[in-house]
Amino acid sequence: MKKFALKAVAIAVLTTSLTGCIGQMGVSKVVTKANLSAVDNRYGRAGLYVLLSPVYGIAATADLFIFNSIEFWTGKNPITGKSPAVADMKLNTYLKINNMLDRSLTTVPLASVQNSNIEAAAFKQLDDNTLEMKVSHHNGTTTLLRGEKAGDAVNFYLDGEFITAVTVADLDQYADLQA
């Protein structure tokens, strides 16, 4: 069982890491800029490049497996601060497949989280039928979302005011679509 768990974790890490192989290479750009800023002579820059080759290797590895992955999932490179992600740049392409795919496969997966005004969210189970989520916003306000199971439905309240009721079957169907 332990070997299976290790393999599953390794596959998950590799899967998410390999999404980052294309990106802005922000750390590598910082190292290159430092090299170019150190001396104005082409031979000096070339010599410094050779001396810094281990640093370039570490920077490229960090870009490939960490920062470009963050860029892929959020749509913005954390080092350069630029967006869109390289993977989302609009170019004249040979293969046009976006119109044949579900929209969720053509947009940045975590863009809505990155661009939201939510600072934090905390869940609390009050009893067997009630779950609360306290949402803290960047502007200092808080919102309380509560779900109360009532028979075959869940009633949702936002700051104490009823907003909707959803059947448990609909919630299960939604969960299956998200999986």
HUTAHU-V455343 format. One record per residue. N is the residue number from 1. RES is the residue in three letters. PSI is psi in whole degrees, -180 to 180 (none if undefined). OMEGA is omega in whole degrees, 0 to 359 (* if undefined). Layout:
BEGIN
[[N RES PSI OMEGA] [N RES PSI OMEGA]]
END
This chain:
BEGIN
[[1 MET -38 181] [2 LYS -40 178] [3 LYS -41 178] [4 PHE -44 180] [5 ALA -42 179] [6 LEU -41 178] [7 LYS -42 180] [8 ALA -43 179] [9 VAL -44 180] [10 ALA -43 179] [11 ILE -42 179] [12 ALA -44 180] [13 VAL -46 180] [14 LEU -41 181] [15 THR -48 181] [16 THR -33 180] [17 SER -39 183] [18 LEU -14 176] [19 THR -18 186] [20 GLY 9 185] [21 CYS -21 177] [22 ILE 129 181] [23 GLY -172 185] [24 GLN -9 179] [25 MET 52 186] [26 GLY -43 180] [27 VAL -41 179] [28 SER -38 177] [29 LYS -38 179] [30 VAL -44 179] [31 VAL -43 179] [32 THR -42 179] [33 LYS -40 178] [34 ALA -42 178] [35 ASN -48 182] [36 LEU -28 181] [37 SER -16 185] [38 ALA -39 184] [39 VAL 151 182] [40 ASP 1 183] [41 ASN 133 183] [42 ARG -36 180] [43 TYR -37 176] [44 GLY -42 178] [45 ARG -41 179] [46 ALA -42 178] [47 GLY -42 178] [48 LEU -36 177] [49 TYR -44 180] [50 VAL -44 179] [51 LEU -34 181] [52 LEU 7 184] [53 SER -37 175] [54 PRO -36 179] [55 VAL -42 176] [56 TYR -41 179] [57 GLY -44 178] [58 ILE -42 180] [59 ALA -44 180] [60 ALA -39 178] [61 THR -43 178] [62 ALA -42 177] [63 ASP -50 185] [64 LEU -43 189] [65 PHE -14 182] [66 ILE -68 191] [67 PHE -36 176] [68 ASN -31 175] [69 SER -43 177] [70 ILE -43 178] [71 GLU -43 181] [72 PHE -47 187] [73 TRP -30 183] [74 THR -19 181] [75 GLY 3 182] [76 LYS 134 179] [77 ASN 126 183] [78 PRO -20 180] [79 ILE -50 182] [80 THR -23 183] [81 GLY 9 184] [82 LYS 148 172] [83 SER 159 7] [84 PRO 168 174] [85 ALA 150 179] [86 VAL -37 180] [87 ALA -19 182] [88 ASP 5 182] [89 MET 137 180] [90 LYS 117 179] [91 LEU 166 174] [92 ASN 109 187] [93 THR 160 179] [94 TYR -41 180] [95 LEU 124 179] [96 LYS 107 183] [97 ILE -12 183] [98 ASN -37 182] [99 ASN -11 179] [100 MET -2 184] [101 LEU 157 171] [102 ASP 141 184] [103 ARG -32 181] [104 SER -19 179] [105 LEU 3 181] [106 THR 3 181] [107 THR 168 180] [108 VAL 124 185] [109 PRO -39 186] [110 LEU 19 182] [111 ALA -40 182] [112 SER -34 178] [113 VAL -44 182] [114 GLN -38 185] [115 ASN 4 181] [116 SER 167 177] [117 ASN 18 180] [118 ILE 128 178] [119 GLU -43 181] [120 ALA 159 176] [121 ALA 139 180] [122 ALA 135 180] [123 PHE 148 178] [124 LYS 127 177] [125 GLN 117 183] [126 LEU -39 176] [127 ASP -170 183] [128 ASP -21 184] [129 ASN 1 186] [130 THR 130 178] [131 LEU 134 178] [132 GLU 146 174] [133 MET 118 177] [134 LYS 122 183] [135 VAL 124 176] [136 SER 130 182] [137 HIS 158 181] [138 HIS -27 182] [139 ASN 5 177] [140 GLY -10 179] [141 THR 161 176] [142 THR 154 178] [143 THR 143 179] [144 LEU 116 177] [145 LEU 127 182] [146 ARG 136 175] [147 GLY 128 180] [148 GLU 120 178] [149 LYS 129 179] [150 ALA 95 182] [151 GLY -122 181] [152 ASP 15 182] [153 ALA 164 173] [154 VAL 124 177] [155 ASN 132 180] [156 PHE 137 180] [157 TYR 136 176] [158 LEU 116 184] [159 ASP 43 176] [160 GLY -7 182] [161 GLU 128 180] [162 PHE 131 178] [163 ILE -34 179] [164 THR 165 173] [165 ALA 136 182] [166 VAL 138 179] [167 THR 152 178] [168 VAL -37 178] [169 ALA -42 178] [170 ASP -40 178] [171 LEU -40 177] [172 ASP -42 179] [173 GLN -41 178] [174 TYR -43 179] [175 ALA -39 178] [176 ASP -38 179] [177 LEU -32 182] [178 GLN -22 182] [179 ALA none *]]
END
